Amino acid sequence: MTEIFLATSLIVTLVVGLSIVLVKLRRVLIPDVDLLVNVNQTLNLVARRGDRLLGVLHDAGVGIPAACGGSGTCGLCRVTVTGEGAGEPQATEHGVLSPRERRDHIRLACQTRLRGDCAVTVPDDFIGAGEAIPATVVATRMLAPLIREITVDLPPDHGGDFSAGDFMQVIAPPYTLDFATLETDPAFSEAWDIAGWRSLKASSPKPVTRAYSLANRPEDAGKAVFNIRLAVPPAGKEDSLPPGLVSSWMFGLKVGDAIRLSGPYGEFHVQPTQREMVFVGGGVGMAPLRAMIHQQLGRGTHRSIQFFYGARSVADLFYSEEFQDLAMQHGNFSWTPALSDPAPGDRWLGTTGFVHDVLRRSMEGHPAPEDCEYYLCGPPVMISAVLTTLDKLGVPRGQIFYDDFGG
């Protein structure tokens, strides 16, 4: 027993001693000193080695958008970074940024860990725009099993500055949520029971910010309208993958609840031309496209507008009656919903297939698809498929505008 005790003590002593030596070596080799991040040559921020650039910018009130929780998939937090302090692009960035963007020093702020001083360039309206706007939820309704429309009243001095296609940042406070307490529309209760979503729980020990597109129509002045998709883990992954932090909190909001926002922001807008417009959407990519279409029709545009929207089944299709009414009221607007996997009980007589295939079949009959403008918003896989389709149709990339975080 004595030998075992001595051996154990020796091992513990060696491990502890080695750990102390490694910590001291790290402090010598990697000094924990302040780093300087210069933003737009006007704002100097202090950071620490190893900090993520997105967090440094957000802490300083620089409203860089983010929708994927820092996983590097949405691509919204693109910034220009110069200086060796940003290191080399990560593998996740190679999957999102084009070779040209990487040559032009474009980086994803959420994937950039600081190693030294650097200079960052962001749109000027992001600086100081992170100040939170207090608002109040005035309406909430489920549009699909995992999609909820949330409408909030904005203060009078923040109610009229939207451009269709803009987004806002939503700031969720620390919270704990049991999905069993969520109110669900009776029309979707069976889907929730079958999927077992009521057993889920979500929580965040600190505030979290995400970007959400605005689904506003002209008659929604003074309000912000969001289409929120509740991010649930895939079946079988409930124990290893948590639900979306901000989407869970927003799904639990009720009329009268307070909410904090910042913005609006955005560069995804209708171009001031006379070209025909083709909109292609999926999931909650509906939001900015809905806003753009309502804005254009409300202004009395004579431009031809086509809207192709992809969903899996009738349960996932929303605002359909609204767009049917618009098509009846406006001869220059057409609405084509497409279901990729309609349920047997859907009795669907409309268009079927993936939305990029439906788009291809339609535009192949167009006399000049390469002369149209295309506005896309939805899941990244949908955007990729549509871009490939448009490339085959000979559409120049300069006539394609998209956001790929809305799905």
PEBELVEN-V825575 format. One record per backbone hydrogen bond with DSSP energy under -1.0 kcal/mol. NH is the residue of the N-H (numbers start at 1). CO is the residue of the C=O. Records with the same first field share a line. If there is no record, write none. Layout:
NH->CO ; CO
//
This chain:
5->1
6->2
7->3
8->4
9->5
10->6
11->7
12->8
13->9
14->10
15->11
16->12
17->13
18->14
19->15
20->16
21->17
22->18
23->19
24->20
25->21
26->22
27->23
28->24
29->25
30->26
33->31
35->47
37->45
38->118
39->43
40->120
42->39
43->39
45->37
47->35
50->114
51->48
53->112
54->109
56->52
57->53
58->54
59->55
61->58
62->57
63->126
64->62
79->107
80->121
81->105
82->119
85->117
86->83
87->84
94->90
95->91
96->93
97->93
102->98
103->99
104->100
105->102
106->101
107->79
109->77
111->108
114->51
115->85
116->85
118->36
119->82
120->38
121->80
126->123
127->124
129->126
130->61
133->261
135->259
136->153
137->257
138->151
139->151
141->149
143->147
144->147
147->144
148->228
149->141
150->226
151->139
152->224
153->136
154->222
158->155
166->163
167->265
168->212
169->262
170->210
171->260
172->208
175->204
177->202
179->200
181->178
182->179
188->185
192->188
193->189
194->190
195->191
196->192
197->192
199->196
200->197
202->177
204->175
208->172
210->170
211->66
212->168
214->166
215->225
220->217
222->159
223->220
224->152
226->150
228->148
230->146
232->230
237->234
241->237
244->231
248->244
249->245
250->246
251->247
252->248
253->250
256->137
257->254
259->135
261->133
262->169
265->167
269->267
273->271
277->304
278->373
279->306
280->375
281->308
282->377
285->282
286->283
287->284
290->286
291->287
292->288
293->289
294->290
295->291
296->292
297->293
298->294
299->295
300->297
301->296
305->332
306->277
307->334
308->279
309->336
310->281
311->338
316->313
317->314
323->319
324->320
325->321
326->322
327->323
328->324
329->325
330->326
333->330
334->305
336->307
338->309
339->351
340->311
341->312
346->343
353->339
358->354
359->355
360->356
361->357
362->358
363->359
364->360
365->362
366->363
371->368
372->369
373->276
374->399
375->278
376->401
377->280
378->403
383->379
384->380
385->381
386->382
387->383
388->384
389->385
390->386
391->387
392->388
393->389
394->391
395->390
399->396
400->397
401->374
403->376
//
